[in-house]
Amino acid sequence: MPDYRRYRIPGGTFFTVNLLARYPNDLLIRPIDVLRQAVKKNRKRWPFYIDSWVVLPDHLNCIWTLPEGDDDNSNRWRH
């Protein structure tokens, strides 16, 4: 199990998602339209603002602003 810490700040979050098999892997950029549609659908149910989102072949970085008082980024990412 990876060792990570979740720093919860109501209203904002930064996270990185890595693929298990990072090199060579372009799984995140090949079906980019699928990722876009999933995010669009998810934001209707679990609203958040995308401040920044970088998608690279083997990992992605996100900065989101969540609604005031909300720190539940894990459900947003899971859905």
ZADO-1210 file (C-alpha; in nm, 4 decimals, padded with zeros to 6 digits):
<atoms>
<atom x="00.0000" y="00.0000" z="00.0000" code="MET" pos="1"/>
<atom x="00.1459" y="00.3380" z="-00.0924" code="PRO" pos="2"/>
<atom x="00.2146" y="00.5805" z="00.1876" code="ASP" pos="3"/>
<atom x="00.0327" y="00.9077" z="00.1267" code="TYR" pos="4"/>
<atom x="-00.1125" y="01.1888" z="00.3305" code="ARG" pos="5"/>
<atom x="-00.4381" y="01.3609" z="00.2597" code="ARG" pos="6"/>
<atom x="-00.4279" y="01.7269" z="00.3539" code="TYR" pos="7"/>
<atom x="-00.7873" y="01.8442" z="00.3722" code="ARG" pos="8"/>
<atom x="-00.8632" y="02.2085" z="00.3118" code="ILE" pos="9"/>
<atom x="-01.2319" y="02.2932" z="00.2717" code="PRO" pos="10"/>
<atom x="-01.2817" y="02.4468" z="-00.0706" code="GLY" pos="11"/>
<atom x="-00.9603" y="02.3445" z="-00.2419" code="GLY" pos="12"/>
<atom x="-00.7470" y="02.0514" z="-00.3288" code="THR" pos="13"/>
<atom x="-00.4367" y="01.9506" z="-00.5235" code="PHE" pos="14"/>
<atom x="-00.3573" y="01.5958" z="-00.6201" code="PHE" pos="15"/>
<atom x="-00.1569" y="01.3784" z="-00.8551" code="THR" pos="16"/>
<atom x="-00.2706" y="01.0476" z="-01.0033" code="VAL" pos="17"/>
<atom x="-00.0051" y="00.8072" z="-01.1317" code="ASN" pos="18"/>
<atom x="-00.0527" y="00.4972" z="-01.3409" code="LEU" pos="19"/>
<atom x="00.0823" y="00.1808" z="-01.1834" code="LEU" pos="20"/>
<atom x="00.2880" y="00.0961" z="-01.4939" code="ALA" pos="21"/>
<atom x="00.4228" y="00.4408" z="-01.5773" code="ARG" pos="22"/>
<atom x="00.6812" y="00.3755" z="-01.8489" code="TYR" pos="23"/>
<atom x="00.6143" y="00.3429" z="-02.1383" code="PRO" pos="24"/>
<atom x="00.2454" y="00.4191" z="-02.1080" code="ASN" pos="25"/>
<atom x="00.0187" y="00.6709" z="-02.2808" code="ASP" pos="26"/>
<atom x="-00.3090" y="00.5444" z="-02.1373" code="LEU" pos="27"/>
<atom x="-00.4169" y="00.8873" z="-02.0109" code="LEU" pos="28"/>
<atom x="-00.3696" y="01.0777" z="-02.3369" code="ILE" pos="29"/>
<atom x="-00.4992" y="00.8260" z="-02.5943" code="ARG" pos="30"/>
<atom x="-00.8647" y="00.8290" z="-02.4761" code="PRO" pos="31"/>
<atom x="-00.8621" y="01.1952" z="-02.3657" code="ILE" pos="32"/>
<atom x="-01.2199" y="01.2458" z="-02.4873" code="ASP" pos="33"/>
<atom x="-01.3396" y="00.9711" z="-02.2526" code="VAL" pos="34"/>
<atom x="-01.1729" y="01.1518" z="-01.9606" code="LEU" pos="35"/>
<atom x="-01.3326" y="01.4829" z="-02.0660" code="ARG" pos="36"/>
<atom x="-01.6803" y="01.3275" z="-02.0825" code="GLN" pos="37"/>
<atom x="-01.6374" y="01.1566" z="-01.7441" code="ALA" pos="38"/>
<atom x="-01.5319" y="01.4844" z="-01.5811" code="VAL" pos="39"/>
<atom x="-01.8197" y="01.6733" z="-01.7416" code="LYS" pos="40"/>
<atom x="-02.0715" y="01.4149" z="-01.6184" code="LYS" pos="41"/>
<atom x="-01.9178" y="01.4026" z="-01.2721" code="ASN" pos="42"/>
<atom x="-01.9227" y="01.7824" z="-01.2270" code="ARG" pos="43"/>
<atom x="-02.3013" y="01.7841" z="-01.2673" code="LYS" pos="44"/>
<atom x="-02.3430" y="01.5575" z="-00.9633" code="ARG" pos="45"/>
<atom x="-02.0386" y="01.6644" z="-00.7587" code="TRP" pos="46"/>
<atom x="-01.9689" y="02.0295" z="-00.8520" code="PRO" pos="47"/>
<atom x="-01.6157" y="02.1686" z="-00.8501" code="PHE" pos="48"/>
<atom x="-01.4190" y="02.4303" z="-01.0383" code="TYR" pos="49"/>
<atom x="-01.1093" y="02.3252" z="-01.2316" code="ILE" pos="50"/>
<atom x="-00.8342" y="02.5763" z="-01.1561" code="ASP" pos="51"/>
<atom x="-00.5704" y="02.3717" z="-01.3325" code="SER" pos="52"/>
<atom x="-00.5473" y="02.0273" z="-01.4856" code="TRP" pos="53"/>
<atom x="-00.2429" y="01.8805" z="-01.6575" code="VAL" pos="54"/>
<atom x="-00.2694" y="01.5430" z="-01.8277" code="VAL" pos="55"/>
<atom x="00.0574" y="01.3739" z="-01.9184" code="LEU" pos="56"/>
<atom x="00.1015" y="01.0278" z="-02.0707" code="PRO" pos="57"/>
<atom x="00.1558" y="00.8506" z="-01.7368" code="ASP" pos="58"/>
<atom x="00.0100" y="01.0814" z="-01.4703" code="HIS" pos="59"/>
<atom x="-00.2079" y="01.3861" z="-01.4152" code="LEU" pos="60"/>
<atom x="-00.2100" y="01.6808" z="-01.1753" code="ASN" pos="61"/>
<atom x="-00.5224" y="01.8688" z="-01.0699" code="CYS" pos="62"/>
<atom x="-00.6057" y="02.1787" z="-00.8714" code="ILE" pos="63"/>
<atom x="-00.9745" y="02.2041" z="-00.7929" code="TRP" pos="64"/>
<atom x="-01.1845" y="02.4520" z="-00.5969" code="THR" pos="65"/>
<atom x="-01.4686" y="02.2787" z="-00.4178" code="LEU" pos="66"/>
<atom x="-01.7887" y="02.4417" z="-00.2924" code="PRO" pos="67"/>
<atom x="-01.7537" y="02.6314" z="00.0338" code="GLU" pos="68"/>
<atom x="-01.7187" y="02.4025" z="00.3341" code="GLY" pos="69"/>
<atom x="-01.6678" y="02.0939" z="00.1167" code="ASP" pos="70"/>
<atom x="-01.3471" y="01.8876" z="00.1329" code="ASP" pos="71"/>
<atom x="-01.4707" y="01.5676" z="-00.0342" code="ASP" pos="72"/>
<atom x="-01.2424" y="01.5470" z="-00.3357" code="ASN" pos="73"/>
<atom x="-01.2077" y="01.1681" z="-00.2995" code="SER" pos="74"/>
<atom x="-01.5735" y="01.1027" z="-00.3921" code="ASN" pos="75"/>
<atom x="-01.5425" y="01.3334" z="-00.6882" code="ARG" pos="76"/>
<atom x="-01.2380" y="01.1485" z="-00.8139" code="TRP" pos="77"/>
<atom x="-01.3912" y="00.8059" z="-00.7464" code="ARG" pos="78"/>
<atom x="-01.7088" y="00.8840" z="-00.9379" code="HIS" pos="79"/>
</atoms>
